[in-house]
Amino acid sequence: MANRGRYVIDKEKIIKLALDQGMSVNKLCDEAGLSTAVIHINKTHYPSSIKAIADVLGVSVSEIVKE
């Protein structure tokens, strides 16, 4: 249960979505109020972090979470 309540993001999809919108990963994280470690280093994420990223990208959480 080490990852209980945490989810794995699709890093490649998030980066592609950001780049498609002309946004760097640094800018994405800055606008979401998160550290770039959320994208580059962390393996699992809290729902609030994922929602912040999804909101900035204008997508649903389910679009950036791995199944």
TAQUI-V403912 format. One record per backbone hydrogen bond with DSSP energy under -0.5 kcal/mol. CO is the residue of the C=O (numbers start at 1). NH is the residue of the N-H. Records with the same first field share a line. If there is no record, write none. Layout:
# TAQUI-V403912
CO=NH ; NH
This chain:
# TAQUI-V403912
1=4
3=6
5=47
7=45
8=66
9=11
10=14
11=15
12=16
13=17
14=18
15=19
16=20
17=21
18=21 ; 23
19=22
24=28
25=29
26=30
27=31
28=32
29=33 ; 34
30=33
35=38
36=39 ; 40
37=41 ; 42
45=7
46=49 ; 50
47=51
48=52
49=53
50=54
51=55
52=56
53=57
54=58 ; 59
60=63
61=64 ; 65
64=10
